[in-house]
Amino acid sequence: MSAQWRERLRTDVPASLVVVLVALPLSLGIAVASGAPVLAGLISAVIGGIVAGALGGSVVQVSGPAAGLTLIVAQTVATFGWRGACAITVAAGVLQLGLGASRVARAALAVSPAIVHGMLAGVGVVIVLSQVHVLLGDAPQASALANLRELPAELLHNHTPAVFVGVLTLVVLWGWRAVPSIAGIVPAPLAAIVIGTAVAAATGWDLQRVDIPDDILALDMGPVWPDASPSVFLAAVGAVALVASVESLLCAVAVDRMHDGPRVNLDRELAGQGAANIVAGALGGLPVAGVIVRSTTNVKAGGRSRLSTVLHGVWILVLVLAAAPVIELIPLPALAALLVYTGVQMVNLTHAQQVHQHREMPVYVLTMLSVVVLGLFEGVLVGMGCALLLSIWRLTHATVRAYADEHGWHVAIEGSLTFLAVPQLTRSLAQVPTGVAVGVELNADFMDHAAVTALHDWRTAHERGGGSVEVHELHHNWYADAITGRRSPARKVHPTAWLLPRVHRAVPHGARERLARGARLFHRHGARRVGPLLAELARTGQQPTQLFITCADSRIVTSMITSTGPGDLFTVRNVGNLVPRHDDGDHDGSVQAAMDFALHVLQVRTITVCGHSGCGALAALLRPATSATPMPDLRRWLRHAQPSLHRGGLPEGDGDHLTRLCQQNVVQQLENLMTYPAVAERVRDGRLELVGMYFDIATSRIHLLDPTHSRFTPVSIS
């Protein structure tokens, strides 16, 4: 047996067993909530693991019956009957298979996450409203609103055995993490179902329980073409295929960020899901989709290949065939409690907060409410319509503000300037007094002819009245190109471009004037944006979490390559990003002084040493005799880099030689840091982390030191 297979067996077999413990109770509960035979959930769990796991495009995603499909499956079963629903599952799988072969999987990612999260939240609310009735020992009503209306009466009735088992199951589910020593071994869903089942069995209460057919292998649950019009049938097929595909692909993308194995192939994943749904529907199972809870469990349990996903399906099949009588002991109120817990988890507050931060809360809320009131498919359509209207509004919306401060009058324009924004534009421009100097900050991602004409006509009239107008464009030169007739290539700037110097070397007035011009630009543009942050930092003081040691090279702009701002980095710069050893008695104390302040006053948690390609200081170290200019101070300082030169193993060739030296110098300076007692003590205690970083100027790529393998690896773009 190869080492690769031994490693897979070592990690994937235990992971598959952990996934089974989560998947088995959820599959049973989702089948019950969908109005399908209990065995259908188990069939889909087996098929999702084996077929989707073997054929899909993700090596760690676990597929099976999904809570997000519960509502649409319940509606399908109510409309077409169970065997008709199986036929729809088969047809949906064929459609998914065709879409995967057509390589359109990435198009599904165009659906707004606000719609997806709103849809899942709505489904969660529907599940909670329906399963609370089962938890209370009764049957759910036909709709979510009916469940809500009947709930007060249900709460007043006395269903002591069912309520006790259901509430006990909920208590275990929510309180299981309070015992981390056990929770790390036994998943909460399994523990809750086992405890609820044990209590029900010990008391002998007459409760509804899971019912599995005696002849499991008879498989008489297969698809039958429903007695419905083709249009109604195809609409149901499209709904199942759409929801299952979007949920699977979004889950695959999310899980892909959690592991470092092969990346997901979305088209193959969609085709694999289609094949699984064809088999599941043909055998009488629920629709299959990628499930985030099971997939996350798989990754956290150590799953690294398809073996864990496939084995989890095999283990479920073995359990169903060998332990059906044990499964039939599970009371339905316990499964209902598990679904109530799952439904509450589907209303994810973190996702809602992210949606709110991106100002898409109307889409989320409207989708959720529409799913609850109208149904899943209708709710998704309403959400898509709302998202489209919101996008149109954003594309046609602009913010125009005219104001005066100590530096004079300004007009700030942001957004898309179309003919729809012209009334707002002219209204704001009219606030500017006649004859004053005005700075127009034009941060437009688009300007049409009407907007350009309105702005230019106002500028012409203002200048005729004795005033002056200076237009600064931060994005594409829409205005300048329109009035000059030029067409320059589109250019975009980084969102923090206002932090970067905009003073060009071509300014002919000397260094002082260049600095003054840069200061004026900062006062006009940067100060307004960064001013509140700086004022807050002036009041509270700096609280950086990182000491950043890098080279004095002018090409290294620390805030740009780390995407940080004021107050984030406590920075030390010197020639060669060097750290003299603590036991070197003859050295410049500035680095040590900075470390003392960073460690004892600022209490930083990280020290980063950042080197870069083509370092002139280290190049001088390689060729000390080539420079005719006497630089005794530089030579004395560079002796702190001499150990980097003698670390050994440098390849031949000046280019490779210098690159390797620049990287080895970072490693050497990290070792030098460990000679300081305060640093070494904090590293040993876990209070401080040392990070090595290398910036390749030519490619604009950042590499981080992998301490395990003692090599620099590029940071991924995704």
KEDREN-982082 format. One record per residue (C-alpha): x, y, z; residue in three letters. Coordinates in steps of 0.02 Angstrom, whole numbers. Layout:
     xx     yy     zz   r
      X      Y      Z ALA
...
***
This chain:
     xx     yy     zz   r
      0      0      0 MET
     69    170    -49 SER
    105    305     78 ALA
    -32    413      2 GLN
   -164    280     32 TRP
   -102    248    208 ARG
   -119    434    245 GLU
   -294    436    171 ARG
   -349    289    277 LEU
   -273    369    432 ARG
   -368    533    410 THR
   -522    496    304 ASP
   -590    340    391 VAL
   -609    425    562 PRO
   -680    580    476 ALA
   -811    477    385 SER
   -870    401    550 LEU
   -889    574    627 VAL
   -991    634    477 VAL
  -1107    483    495 VAL
  -1147    534    673 LEU
  -1207    704    609 VAL
  -1286    648    445 ALA
  -1394    503    508 LEU
  -1511    599    626 PRO
  -1522    748    507 LEU
  -1568    636    361 SER
  -1708    557    462 LEU
  -1773    725    521 GLY
  -1770    805    348 ILE
  -1868    659    276 ALA
  -2001    678    410 VAL
  -2012    867    385 ALA
  -2026    844    196 SER
  -2177    730    211 GLY
  -2077    589    131 ALA
  -2049    411    191 PRO
  -1911    402    322 VAL
  -1817    279    214 LEU
  -1806    413     77 ALA
  -1692    519    186 GLY
  -1577    371    218 LEU
  -1572    325     33 ILE
  -1520    503    -12 SER
  -1387    504    124 ALA
  -1312    346     51 VAL
  -1323    405   -131 ILE
  -1262    580    -88 GLY
  -1109    507     -4 GLY
  -1064    374   -132 ILE
  -1119    447   -300 VAL
  -1097    634   -272 ALA
   -941    602   -169 GLY
   -860    497   -306 ALA
   -915    600   -457 LEU
   -925    778   -388 GLY
   -798    916   -411 GLY
   -759    944   -226 SER
   -652    819   -132 VAL
   -722    863     40 VAL
   -902    918     12 GLN
  -1031    799     86 VAL
  -1199    785     -3 SER
  -1366    717     53 GLY
  -1542    774     97 PRO
  -1532    960    134 ALA
  -1637   1064    253 ALA
  -1638   1203    122 GLY
  -1739   1089      7 LEU
  -1866   1038    140 THR
  -1999   1165     93 LEU
  -1992   1136    -94 ILE
  -1994    947    -71 VAL
  -2144    959     45 ALA
  -2236   1065    -85 GLN
  -2188    943   -223 THR
  -2248    792   -124 VAL
  -2412    880    -82 ALA
  -2440    923   -265 THR
  -2380    767   -357 PHE
  -2378    631   -226 GLY
  -2219    543   -165 TRP
  -2182    440   -321 ARG
  -2218    591   -432 GLY
  -2094    689   -327 ALA
  -1966    552   -360 CYS
  -1993    575   -548 ALA
  -1963    762   -527 ILE
  -1802    725   -433 THR
  -1742    615   -577 VAL
  -1785    749   -705 ALA
  -1699    883   -600 ALA
  -1544    773   -596 GLY
  -1547    758   -786 VAL
  -1560    948   -798 LEU
  -1413    969   -678 GLN
  -1312    843   -777 LEU
  -1345    942   -936 GLY
  -1300   1107   -853 LEU
  -1138   1032   -788 GLY
  -1094    969   -962 ALA
  -1133   1143  -1031 SER
  -1006   1221   -911 ARG
  -1124   1352   -843 VAL
  -1100   1311   -659 ALA
  -1020   1478   -618 ARG
  -1177   1567   -679 ALA
  -1264   1503   -522 ALA
  -1142   1606   -418 LEU
  -1220   1762   -496 ALA
  -1367   1739   -377 VAL
  -1349   1868   -239 SER
  -1295   1793    -72 PRO
  -1430   1901      6 ALA
  -1560   1799    -89 ILE
  -1480   1633    -40 VAL
  -1464   1679    144 HIS
  -1640   1752    144 GLY
  -1707   1594     62 MET
  -1621   1483    191 LEU
  -1683   1594    333 ALA
  -1860   1583    266 GLY
  -1847   1394    252 VAL
  -1782   1391    430 GLY
  -1933   1489    492 VAL
  -2052   1372    399 VAL
  -1965   1218    473 ILE
  -1975   1289    649 VAL
  -2160   1333    632 LEU
  -2205   1161    565 SER
  -2096   1054    677 GLN
  -2148   1140    837 VAL
  -2318   1058    810 HIS
  -2236    886    794 VAL
  -2133    923    950 LEU
  -2299    958   1038 LEU
  -2367    790    984 GLY
  -2478    851    842 ASP
  -2469    861    653 ALA
  -2412   1020    561 PRO
  -2537   1125    463 GLN
  -2537   1153    275 ALA
  -2444   1319    275 SER
  -2327   1422    382 ALA
  -2461   1551    419 LEU
  -2582   1414    471 ALA
  -2448   1341    584 ASN
  -2425   1512    662 LEU
  -2612   1536    689 ARG
  -2634   1365    770 GLU
  -2478   1375    879 LEU
  -2557   1465   1030 PRO
  -2693   1333   1041 ALA
  -2565   1194   1028 GLU
  -2463   1269   1169 LEU
  -2617   1267   1281 LEU
  -2650   1082   1256 HIS
  -2568    954   1368 ASN
  -2445    845   1270 HIS
  -2331    804   1415 THR
  -2235    652   1347 PRO
  -2201    727   1175 ALA
  -2160    898   1247 VAL
  -2043    825   1377 PHE
  -1944    722   1249 VAL
  -1937    868   1126 GLY
  -1884    997   1254 VAL
  -1755    878   1326 LEU
  -1683    853   1152 THR
  -1674   1042   1126 LEU
  -1588   1068   1293 VAL
  -1456    939   1249 VAL
  -1430   1016   1076 LEU
  -1403   1191   1145 TRP
  -1309   1140   1300 GLY
  -1195   1007   1227 TRP
  -1051   1126   1196 ARG
  -1046   1160   1383 ALA
   -957    992   1402 VAL
   -814   1014   1276 PRO
   -723    857   1330 SER
   -868    751   1265 ILE
   -931    870   1131 ALA
   -766    853   1039 GLY
   -797    666   1019 ILE
   -987    646   1006 VAL
  -1081    772    896 PRO
  -1227    863    976 ALA
  -1362    795    856 PRO
  -1315    615    894 LEU
  -1306    645   1081 ALA
  -1475    732   1083 ALA
  -1563    595    983 ILE
  -1484    457   1088 VAL
  -1535    540   1252 ILE
  -1711    578   1189 GLY
  -1732    400   1125 THR
  -1666    325   1286 ALA
  -1787    426   1393 VAL
  -1934    380   1281 ALA
  -1886    195   1287 ALA
  -1859    195   1475 ALA
  -2026    277   1513 THR
  -2124    173   1388 GLY
  -2222    326   1330 TRP
  -2335    304   1180 ASP
  -2250    418   1054 LEU
  -2242    418    865 GLN
  -2080    338    810 ARG
  -1977    313    651 VAL
  -2054    182    536 ASP
  -1939     85    419 ILE
  -2017    -44    299 PRO
  -1983   -225    344 ASP
  -1917   -265    170 ASP
  -1793   -124    144 ILE
  -1724   -197    -17 LEU
  -1893   -208   -103 ALA
  -1868    -31   -171 LEU
  -2049     -6   -225 ASP
  -2035    182   -197 MET
  -1971    224   -370 GLY
  -2031    365   -483 PRO
  -2198    371   -572 VAL
  -2238    504   -701 TRP
  -2361    622   -614 PRO
  -2532    662   -685 ASP
  -2495    845   -717 ALA
  -2476    964   -863 SER
  -2301    974   -939 PRO
  -2284   1157   -890 SER
  -2322   1122   -706 VAL
  -2206    972   -707 PHE
  -2063   1069   -788 LEU
  -2086   1214   -666 ALA
  -2065   1095   -520 ALA
  -1912   1016   -602 VAL
  -1833   1186   -629 GLY
  -1867   1238   -449 ALA
  -1786   1081   -375 VAL
  -1638   1091   -494 ALA
  -1611   1277   -463 LEU
  -1616   1271   -274 VAL
  -1514   1111   -261 ALA
  -1383   1177   -384 SER
  -1362   1348   -304 VAL
  -1352   1277   -129 GLU
  -1225   1144   -183 SER
  -1114   1265   -278 LEU
  -1114   1397   -142 LEU
  -1076   1263    -13 CYS
   -932   1197   -121 ALA
   -858   1372   -136 VAL
   -872   1400     52 ALA
   -795   1233     98 VAL
   -655   1261    -29 ASP
   -590   1400     84 ARG
   -573   1280    230 MET
   -444   1157    162 HIS
   -282   1161     63 ASP
   -317   1011    -51 GLY
   -369   1012   -235 PRO
   -484   1156   -282 ARG
   -664   1126   -328 VAL
   -718   1102   -509 ASN
   -891   1181   -509 LEU
   -949   1106   -674 ASP
   -900    933   -617 ARG
   -983    964   -449 GLU
  -1145   1011   -535 LEU
  -1137    857   -646 ALA
  -1100    747   -494 GLY
  -1250    819   -403 GLN
  -1357    783   -556 GLY
  -1299    602   -564 ALA
  -1336    581   -378 ALA
  -1512    652   -399 ASN
  -1547    536   -545 ILE
  -1499    384   -440 VAL
  -1584    449   -283 ALA
  -1747    484   -373 GLY
  -1742    317   -461 ALA
  -1722    225   -294 LEU
  -1854    329   -204 GLY
  -1743    454   -113 GLY
  -1754    640    -75 LEU
  -1666    767   -186 PRO
  -1480    779   -149 VAL
  -1376    936   -123 ALA
  -1212    986    -44 GLY
  -1238   1019    142 VAL
  -1131   1145    236 ILE
  -1150   1066    409 VAL
  -1093    893    354 ARG
   -956    965    242 SER
   -887   1074    381 THR
   -891    926    499 THR
   -794    823    371 ASN
   -656    953    354 VAL
   -641    985    541 LYS
   -634    797    574 ALA
   -484    780    457 GLY
   -564    728    292 GLY
   -444    763    149 ARG
   -506    661      1 SER
   -663    586    -77 ARG
   -635    430     27 LEU
   -713    507    183 SER
   -869    564     88 THR
   -894    397      1 VAL
   -864    297    160 LEU
   -991    399    256 HIS
  -1122    340    130 GLY
  -1064    161    147 VAL
  -1074    168    338 TRP
  -1252    236    332 ILE
  -1302     93    215 LEU
  -1226    -34    335 VAL
  -1317     44    483 LEU
  -1485     43    393 VAL
  -1467   -139    344 LEU
  -1398   -198    510 ALA
  -1479    -85    640 ALA
  -1652    -40    573 ALA
  -1739    -96    736 PRO
  -1630     24    835 VAL
  -1669    168    717 ILE
  -1856    131    736 GLU
  -1843    170    923 LEU
  -1813    355    885 ILE
  -1967    459    933 PRO
  -2028    587    807 LEU
  -2034    728    937 PRO
  -1846    707    959 ALA
  -1819    723    771 LEU
  -1937    872    770 ALA
  -1832    955    905 ALA
  -1676    924    800 LEU
  -1762   1008    653 LEU
  -1818   1155    760 VAL
  -1637   1176    813 TYR
  -1580   1162    632 THR
  -1711   1287    575 GLY
  -1656   1415    704 VAL
  -1475   1391    648 GLN
  -1528   1427    469 MET
  -1578   1603    520 VAL
  -1393   1646    529 ASN
  -1363   1813    614 LEU
  -1185   1822    548 THR
  -1248   1811    370 HIS
  -1382   1940    408 ALA
  -1250   2058    477 GLN
  -1142   2037    322 GLN
  -1292   2072    211 VAL
  -1331   2227    315 HIS
  -1153   2289    297 GLN
  -1171   2282    108 HIS
  -1339   2373    117 ARG
  -1438   2227     47 GLU
  -1551   2198    197 MET
  -1711   2235     97 PRO
  -1670   2089    -19 VAL
  -1636   1973    128 TYR
  -1793   2019    226 VAL
  -1909   2020     75 LEU
  -1845   1851     17 THR
  -1865   1776    190 MET
  -2042   1842    213 LEU
  -2094   1790     37 SER
  -2031   1613     66 VAL
  -2131   1603    227 VAL
  -2291   1678    157 VAL
  -2290   1629    -28 LEU
  -2175   1478    -44 GLY
  -1996   1439    -89 LEU
  -1998   1464   -277 PHE
  -2105   1620   -266 GLU
  -1994   1689   -128 GLY
  -1837   1666   -232 VAL
  -1919   1754   -380 LEU
  -1970   1900   -268 VAL
  -1793   1909   -198 GLY
  -1717   1910   -372 MET
  -1836   2049   -425 GLY
  -1790   2151   -271 CYS
  -1604   2123   -301 ALA
  -1623   2178   -482 LEU
  -1715   2337   -432 LEU
  -1583   2374   -300 LEU
  -1445   2352   -430 SER
  -1533   2468   -551 ILE
  -1555   2597   -413 TRP
  -1370   2587   -370 ARG
  -1319   2601   -552 LEU
  -1422   2759   -572 THR
  -1390   2834   -401 HIS
  -1263   2968   -365 ALA
  -1218   3065   -209 THR
  -1185   3250   -238 VAL
  -1138   3364    -94 ARG
  -1084   3546    -97 ALA
  -1003   3613     62 TYR
   -881   3743    126 ALA
   -741   3723    253 ASP
   -586   3818    305 GLU
   -507   3779    136 HIS
   -650   3848     33 GLY
   -794   3772    -66 TRP
   -799   3591   -122 HIS
   -917   3481   -221 VAL
   -905   3293   -188 ALA
   -985   3181   -320 ILE
   -989   2992   -303 GLU
  -1079   2852   -395 GLY
  -1150   2836   -570 SER
  -1195   3001   -652 LEU
  -1334   2971   -778 THR
  -1474   3083   -841 PHE
  -1574   3026   -689 LEU
  -1449   3112   -574 ALA
  -1446   3278   -669 VAL
  -1583   3361   -563 PRO
  -1491   3317   -402 GLN
  -1325   3374   -479 LEU
  -1390   3544   -535 THR
  -1481   3571   -369 ARG
  -1319   3543   -271 SER
  -1212   3647   -388 LEU
  -1333   3792   -369 ALA
  -1283   3803   -185 GLN
  -1108   3862   -231 VAL
  -1096   4053   -219 PRO
  -1047   4153   -373 THR
   -866   4203   -393 GLY
   -783   4081   -272 VAL
   -648   3951   -305 ALA
   -719   3775   -306 VAL
   -636   3604   -300 GLY
   -742   3466   -378 VAL
   -697   3291   -321 GLU
   -771   3179   -455 LEU
   -772   2998   -399 ASN
   -887   2933   -537 ALA
   -887   2756   -606 ASP
   -989   2816   -755 PHE
  -1048   2981   -832 MET
  -1168   2993   -978 ASP
  -1184   3139  -1099 HIS
  -1321   3226   -999 ALA
  -1218   3226   -838 ALA
  -1060   3289   -926 VAL
  -1159   3427  -1011 THR
  -1240   3482   -848 ALA
  -1073   3488   -755 LEU
   -982   3576   -896 HIS
  -1120   3706   -922 ASP
  -1116   3747   -737 TRP
   -926   3759   -739 ARG
   -927   3876   -889 THR
  -1059   3988   -810 ALA
   -968   3990   -642 HIS
   -802   4040   -721 GLU
   -888   4177   -823 ARG
   -953   4245   -658 GLY
   -775   4266   -592 GLY
   -755   4102   -502 GLY
   -634   3958   -534 SER
   -666   3771   -543 VAL
   -536   3634   -523 GLU
   -600   3458   -564 VAL
   -510   3307   -490 HIS
   -562   3136   -557 GLU
   -518   2985   -451 LEU
   -573   2852   -575 HIS
   -588   2852   -763 HIS
   -573   3026   -839 ASN
   -755   3032   -893 TRP
   -769   3221   -885 TYR
   -597   3265   -955 ALA
   -615   3144  -1100 ASP
   -789   3208  -1143 ALA
   -743   3392  -1152 ILE
   -577   3361  -1244 THR
   -638   3225  -1362 GLY
   -506   3101  -1303 ARG
   -539   2918  -1262 ARG
   -412   2853  -1137 SER
   -410   2673  -1074 PRO
   -516   2641   -921 ALA
   -416   2647   -762 ARG
   -463   2607   -585 LYS
   -371   2653   -427 VAL
   -360   2563   -262 HIS
   -493   2615   -137 PRO
   -354   2686    -27 THR
   -276   2784   -170 ALA
   -307   2945    -76 TRP
   -173   2886     46 LEU
    -44   2872    -92 LEU
     62   3020   -151 PRO
    -11   3105   -304 ARG
    135   3225   -327 VAL
    225   3188   -491 HIS
    409   3215   -522 ARG
    364   3323   -672 ALA
    309   3469   -560 VAL
    442   3600   -602 PRO
    449   3697   -437 HIS
    573   3597   -334 GLY
    555   3482   -187 ALA
    472   3609    -71 ARG
    336   3650   -197 GLU
    307   3466   -233 ARG
    281   3434    -47 LEU
    167   3585    -32 ALA
     64   3527   -181 ARG
     50   3354   -105 GLY
     -6   3431     60 ALA
   -140   3533    -29 ARG
   -204   3377   -116 LEU
   -209   3287     52 PHE
   -305   3431    131 HIS
   -431   3431    -11 ARG
   -459   3244    -26 HIS
   -372   3133    100 GLY
   -400   3235    259 ALA
   -588   3233    238 ARG
   -590   3043    230 ARG
   -457   2998    355 VAL
   -488   3145    471 GLY
   -617   3060    585 PRO
   -504   2909    607 LEU
   -352   3016    648 LEU
   -455   3120    769 ALA
   -510   2961    857 GLU
   -330   2897    864 LEU
   -273   3065    933 ALA
   -401   3047   1072 ARG
   -375   2863   1115 THR
   -193   2842   1067 GLY
   -117   2712    951 GLN
   -155   2529    980 GLN
    -63   2432    844 PRO
    -54   2243    862 THR
    100   2220    754 GLN
    280   2280    748 LEU
    329   2286    564 PHE
    517   2288    524 ILE
    558   2321    342 THR
    684   2401    227 CYS
    705   2587    195 ALA
    689   2554      8 ASP
    572   2685    -67 SER
    481   2554   -170 ARG
    410   2471    -14 ILE
    249   2557     39 VAL
    197   2461    194 THR
     17   2523    204 SER
    -12   2478     22 MET
     59   2301     20 ILE
    -27   2256    185 THR
   -191   2351    152 SER
   -177   2437    321 THR
   -212   2613    379 GLY
   -167   2734    518 PRO
   -146   2649    687 GLY
   -122   2473    619 ASP
     68   2450    606 LEU
    208   2508    720 PHE
    344   2519    589 THR
    534   2515    596 VAL
    629   2545    434 ARG
    815   2531    407 ASN
    936   2483    270 VAL
    917   2296    240 GLY
    777   2267    369 ASN
    909   2214    496 LEU
    892   2170    680 VAL
   1058   2174    774 PRO
   1081   2028    893 ARG
   1051   2063   1077 HIS
   1226   2007   1124 ASP
   1306   2128   1000 ASP
   1365   2266   1114 GLY
   1412   2387    975 ASP
   1254   2424    879 HIS
   1128   2562    843 ASP
    999   2553    981 GLY
    852   2619    879 SER
    787   2446    836 VAL
    800   2387   1016 GLN
    714   2547   1077 ALA
    570   2517    956 ALA
    553   2337   1014 MET
    552   2390   1197 ASP
    412   2513   1165 PHE
    314   2392   1054 ALA
    325   2247   1178 LEU
    308   2334   1346 HIS
    196   2483   1305 VAL
     97   2436   1150 LEU
     90   2250   1195 GLN
    100   2197   1012 VAL
     57   2017    973 ARG
    157   2000    811 THR
    328   2052    747 ILE
    348   2041    558 THR
    513   2054    466 VAL
    482   2101    284 CYS
    620   2084    155 GLY
    605   2119    -30 HIS
    680   2075   -198 SER
    829   2168   -269 GLY
    883   2240   -101 CYS
   1025   2362   -136 GLY
   1101   2339     37 ALA
   1118   2151     17 LEU
   1179   2172   -162 ALA
   1317   2281    -90 ALA
   1354   2143     34 LEU
   1380   2021   -110 LEU
   1495   2140   -205 ARG
   1585   2244    -73 PRO
   1728   2298   -187 ALA
   1624   2363   -334 THR
   1581   2533   -260 SER
   1713   2670   -270 ALA
   1614   2783   -151 THR
   1673   2769     29 PRO
   1525   2722    141 MET
   1600   2671    309 PRO
   1437   2689    407 ASP
   1344   2579    283 LEU
   1481   2446    288 ARG
   1478   2448    477 ARG
   1289   2428    480 TRP
   1289   2287    352 LEU
   1396   2179    464 ARG
   1231   2132    548 HIS
   1184   2047    383 ALA
   1346   1946    369 GLN
   1269   1789    450 PRO
   1137   1789    312 SER
   1275   1778    182 LEU
   1352   1627    265 HIS
   1195   1523    296 ARG
   1249   1415    146 GLY
   1161   1328      4 GLY
   1150   1477   -114 LEU
   1124   1431   -299 PRO
   1239   1493   -434 GLU
   1198   1652   -532 GLY
   1185   1832   -473 ASP
    996   1843   -491 GLY
    956   1685   -396 ASP
   1098   1720   -276 HIS
   1028   1889   -225 LEU
    848   1826   -213 THR
    901   1683   -100 ARG
   1005   1801      5 LEU
    859   1922     26 CYS
    749   1780     87 GLN
    883   1704    199 GLN
    910   1874    275 ASN
    729   1876    335 VAL
    754   1706    418 VAL
    916   1767    498 GLN
    834   1924    569 GLN
    696   1817    645 LEU
    831   1714    730 GLU
    912   1876    789 ASN
    747   1929    867 LEU
    747   1770    971 MET
    910   1825   1054 THR
    810   1959   1147 TYR
    746   1885   1312 PRO
    582   1983   1306 ALA
    546   1916   1132 VAL
    595   1736   1170 ALA
    491   1731   1329 GLU
    335   1795   1241 ARG
    356   1675   1095 VAL
    371   1526   1214 ARG
    215   1583   1310 ASP
    115   1603   1151 GLY
     94   1790   1179 ARG
    197   1838   1026 LEU
    211   1772    849 GLU
    358   1801    732 LEU
    317   1812    546 VAL
    434   1813    397 GLY
    376   1905    240 MET
    455   1934     69 TYR
    392   2056    -62 PHE
    436   2024   -245 ASP
    433   2199   -320 ILE
    433   2143   -503 ALA
    278   2034   -485 THR
    194   2129   -341 SER
    176   1963   -249 ARG
    193   1937    -63 ILE
    270   1777      6 HIS
    257   1717    186 LEU
    381   1606    274 LEU
    319   1431    309 ASP
    410   1391    472 PRO
    374   1205    455 THR
    464   1185    289 HIS
    579   1338    304 SER
    528   1409    137 ARG
    431   1558     70 PHE
    264   1522    -13 THR
    163   1651   -111 PRO
      0   1712    -35 VAL
   -145   1652   -142 SER
   -246   1784   -236 ILE
   -415   1705   -195 SER
***
